[in-house]
Amino acid sequence: MGSNPGLPEAFLHLVSPTKGNLMKPNQTAPQNIDEYIADFPPDIQEILQKIRVTIKKAAPTAEETMKYQMPAFMLKGNLVYFAVYKKHIGVYPAPAGTEKFQKELAVYRGAKSTVRFPLDQPMPFGLISKIVKLRVKENLARAEAKGQRSLPETAQPSRRRQQNDDFSLLAAPARRALEREGIATLRQLSQYSEGEILQLHGIGPSTIPKLRSVLKAKGLTFRSGKSK
């Protein structure tokens, strides 16, 4: 496909498209998938429309867009791209899938994550559907895993809101000191003595009167004694 060794296949259609010099210097890049498809001969348009419909059926909630002047679908990130080349249509990235699926895909393998479907052969729309469905599973699993990794950070919103309400009069270092100690409520604070709170990094002498005041407002006091 031309002589651009430093250019990934995903971008080669920009310099060597199917119908001659498609991306001419004075030609406006397609702004949507309709414009992209309209710039090809009728027989290629028909194939591209069927690929488009196949992708939409396999991923009904994916959003259409254009990226790098290629038709693209987004679902929890990049889902799938497709583009026309001189002798084939490229679809990428290719999903992992099962060993059986990989054998089915092997005959169409191009670059590391690209699948090439020759234009002089029947287009395997069923296989394209499988590719998209597997990509949906991959993207959803990745998004779920990312959400789980952030769960410890987001699992305690009510506790943090409660601490912000109870200790809103305190300076940020003092609030952080209480949070590090696991003190999120005034009742928890009442289990500590004044001396123990003063030992926390970020708590100064001026903080104690403020804490006494908010405790008193709730009918609470510091625990008596110097240690827990």
NORMOWO-V542710 format. One record per residue. N is the residue number from 1. RES is the residue in one small letter. SS is DSSP state (h for helix, s for strand, l for the rest). PSI is psi in degrees with one decimal (NA if undefined). D_FIRST is the distance of its C-alpha to the first C-alpha in whole Angstrom. Layout:
n->[N & N]
res->[RES & RES]
ss->[SS & SS]
psi->[PSI & PSI]
d_first->[D_FIRST & D_FIRST]
This chain:
n->[1 & 2 & 3 & 4 & 5 & 6 & 7 & 8 & 9 & 10 & 11 & 12 & 13 & 14 & 15 & 16 & 17 & 18 & 19 & 20 & 21 & 22 & 23 & 24 & 25 & 26 & 27 & 28 & 29 & 30 & 31 & 32 & 33 & 34 & 35 & 36 & 37 & 38 & 39 & 40 & 41 & 42 & 43 & 44 & 45 & 46 & 47 & 48 & 49 & 50 & 51 & 52 & 53 & 54 & 55 & 56 & 57 & 58 & 59 & 60 & 61 & 62 & 63 & 64 & 65 & 66 & 67 & 68 & 69 & 70 & 71 & 72 & 73 & 74 & 75 & 76 & 77 & 78 & 79 & 80 & 81 & 82 & 83 & 84 & 85 & 86 & 87 & 88 & 89 & 90 & 91 & 92 & 93 & 94 & 95 & 96 & 97 & 98 & 99 & 100 & 101 & 102 & 103 & 104 & 105 & 106 & 107 & 108 & 109 & 110 & 111 & 112 & 113 & 114 & 115 & 116 & 117 & 118 & 119 & 120 & 121 & 122 & 123 & 124 & 125 & 126 & 127 & 128 & 129 & 130 & 131 & 132 & 133 & 134 & 135 & 136 & 137 & 138 & 139 & 140 & 141 & 142 & 143 & 144 & 145 & 146 & 147 & 148 & 149 & 150 & 151 & 152 & 153 & 154 & 155 & 156 & 157 & 158 & 159 & 160 & 161 & 162 & 163 & 164 & 165 & 166 & 167 & 168 & 169 & 170 & 171 & 172 & 173 & 174 & 175 & 176 & 177 & 178 & 179 & 180 & 181 & 182 & 183 & 184 & 185 & 186 & 187 & 188 & 189 & 190 & 191 & 192 & 193 & 194 & 195 & 196 & 197 & 198 & 199 & 200 & 201 & 202 & 203 & 204 & 205 & 206 & 207 & 208 & 209 & 210 & 211 & 212 & 213 & 214 & 215 & 216 & 217 & 218 & 219 & 220 & 221 & 222 & 223 & 224 & 225 & 226 & 227 & 228]
res->[m & g & s & n & p & g & l & p & e & a & f & l & h & l & v & s & p & t & k & g & n & l & m & k & p & n & q & t & a & p & q & n & i & d & e & y & i & a & d & f & p & p & d & i & q & e & i & l & q & k & i & r & v & t & i & k & k & a & a & p & t & a & e & e & t & m & k & y & q & m & p & a & f & m & l & k & g & n & l & v & y & f & a & v & y & k & k & h & i & g & v & y & p & a & p & a & g & t & e & k & f & q & k & e & l & a & v & y & r & g & a & k & s & t & v & r & f & p & l & d & q & p & m & p & f & g & l & i & s & k & i & v & k & l & r & v & k & e & n & l & a & r & a & e & a & k & g & q & r & s & l & p & e & t & a & q & p & s & r & r & r & q & q & n & d & d & f & s & l & l & a & a & p & a & r & r & a & l & e & r & e & g & i & a & t & l & r & q & l & s & q & y & s & e & g & e & i & l & q & l & h & g & i & g & p & s & t & i & p & k & l & r & s & v & l & k & a & k & g & l & t & f & r & s & g & k & s & k]
ss->[l & l & l & l & l & l & l & l & h & h & h & h & l & l & l & l & l & l & l & l & l & l & l & l & l & l & l & l & l & l & l & l & h & h & h & h & h & h & l & l & l & h & h & h & h & h & h & h & h & h & h & h & h & h & h & h & h & h & l & l & l & l & s & s & s & s & s & l & l & s & s & s & s & s & l & l & l & s & s & s & s & s & s & s & l & l & l & s & s & s & s & s & l & l & l & l & l & l & h & h & h & h & h & h & h & h & l & l & s & l & l & l & l & s & s & s & s & s & l & l & l & l & l & l & h & h & h & h & h & h & h & h & h & h & h & h & h & h & h & h & h & h & h & h & h & h & h & h & h & l & h & h & h & h & l & l & h & h & h & h & h & h & h & h & h & h & l & l & l & l & l & h & h & h & h & h & h & h & h & h & h & l & l & l & l & h & h & h & h & l & l & l & l & h & h & h & h & h & l & l & l & l & l & l & h & h & h & h & h & h & h & h & h & h & h & h & h & l & l & l & l & l & l & l & l & l & l & l]
psi->[74.1 & -175.5 & 80.0 & 68.9 & -24.4 & -0.1 & 122.8 & 152.5 & -31.1 & -16.0 & -2.6 & -25.9 & -17.4 & -22.3 & -17.1 & 64.7 & 174.1 & -50.9 & 80.8 & -139.8 & 74.9 & -50.5 & 75.9 & 155.5 & -33.1 & 11.6 & 136.4 & 134.2 & 145.2 & 137.3 & -15.7 & 175.5 & -34.7 & -45.0 & -37.7 & -49.4 & -37.6 & -16.8 & 6.4 & 164.1 & 157.9 & -40.0 & -36.3 & -37.9 & -43.0 & -43.7 & -45.7 & -39.5 & -38.9 & -37.8 & -41.9 & -48.0 & -40.4 & -44.6 & -43.2 & -34.9 & -36.3 & -24.2 & 73.7 & -28.2 & 0.1 & 150.1 & 134.5 & 144.8 & -178.7 & 131.9 & 131.8 & 34.8 & 27.6 & 148.4 & 134.8 & 154.6 & 137.6 & 133.8 & 105.5 & 41.7 & -168.7 & 125.1 & -60.9 & 146.9 & 158.5 & 153.4 & 152.3 & 135.4 & -176.0 & -43.0 & 1.5 & 171.3 & 128.0 & 137.0 & 132.8 & 161.5 & 153.0 & 139.3 & 169.9 & -69.7 & -173.6 & 170.0 & -39.4 & -42.6 & -41.3 & -36.7 & -39.3 & -33.1 & -21.3 & -39.3 & -21.5 & 1.4 & 135.0 & -113.4 & -178.7 & -45.8 & 21.8 & 142.7 & 131.3 & 122.6 & 110.0 & 140.1 & -17.0 & 12.2 & 157.6 & 135.8 & 124.4 & 78.3 & -32.2 & -40.7 & -38.7 & -40.3 & -43.1 & -42.8 & -48.2 & -42.8 & -38.1 & -37.4 & -36.2 & -46.3 & -42.8 & -46.5 & -41.5 & -40.0 & -40.7 & -41.3 & -39.1 & -42.5 & -39.4 & -39.7 & -38.4 & -36.9 & -31.4 & -1.4 & -45.8 & -27.8 & -30.4 & -4.6 & -7.2 & 40.7 & -38.9 & -36.8 & -42.2 & -39.1 & -40.9 & -42.4 & -41.2 & -37.3 & -45.9 & -33.5 & 30.4 & -21.3 & -11.3 & 153.8 & 159.0 & -42.9 & -36.7 & -40.8 & -41.4 & -36.9 & -42.5 & -39.5 & -42.1 & -31.8 & -10.6 & 18.3 & 105.6 & -14.7 & 162.4 & -33.1 & -39.3 & -40.2 & -36.0 & -11.1 & -3.7 & 153.9 & 164.6 & -38.9 & -38.4 & -38.4 & -38.3 & -23.4 & -12.3 & 134.7 & 122.9 & -10.8 & 122.9 & 167.9 & -32.0 & -14.4 & -32.6 & -49.2 & -36.3 & -40.7 & -38.1 & -41.2 & -46.2 & -33.1 & -45.6 & -37.6 & -23.5 & 9.4 & 27.3 & 165.6 & 166.3 & 152.9 & 140.1 & 149.9 & 172.4 & -14.9 & 159.9 & NA]
d_first->[0 & 4 & 7 & 8 & 10 & 12 & 11 & 11 & 9 & 12 & 11 & 8 & 9 & 12 & 10 & 7 & 10 & 11 & 14 & 13 & 14 & 15 & 16 & 18 & 20 & 23 & 22 & 23 & 21 & 22 & 25 & 25 & 23 & 25 & 24 & 20 & 21 & 23 & 20 & 18 & 20 & 23 & 21 & 18 & 21 & 23 & 21 & 20 & 24 & 25 & 22 & 24 & 28 & 27 & 26 & 29 & 31 & 30 & 31 & 33 & 34 & 31 & 30 & 27 & 26 & 23 & 21 & 18 & 18 & 17 & 20 & 22 & 25 & 28 & 30 & 32 & 29 & 25 & 25 & 22 & 19 & 16 & 14 & 12 & 8 & 8 & 9 & 10 & 13 & 12 & 16 & 17 & 19 & 20 & 24 & 26 & 28 & 30 & 29 & 29 & 27 & 24 & 25 & 24 & 21 & 20 & 18 & 16 & 15 & 12 & 12 & 16 & 17 & 14 & 15 & 12 & 14 & 13 & 14 & 16 & 18 & 21 & 20 & 22 & 24 & 27 & 24 & 23 & 26 & 27 & 24 & 25 & 29 & 28 & 27 & 30 & 32 & 30 & 30 & 34 & 35 & 33 & 35 & 39 & 38 & 38 & 41 & 43 & 42 & 44 & 47 & 49 & 49 & 49 & 52 & 55 & 55 & 58 & 59 & 58 & 59 & 63 & 63 & 62 & 64 & 67 & 66 & 65 & 68 & 67 & 64 & 61 & 62 & 64 & 62 & 60 & 62 & 64 & 60 & 60 & 63 & 62 & 65 & 64 & 67 & 70 & 72 & 70 & 71 & 74 & 74 & 74 & 76 & 76 & 76 & 73 & 71 & 72 & 71 & 67 & 65 & 65 & 68 & 71 & 74 & 74 & 72 & 75 & 77 & 74 & 73 & 77 & 77 & 74 & 76 & 79 & 78 & 76 & 80 & 78 & 79 & 78 & 79 & 82 & 82 & 80 & 77 & 76]
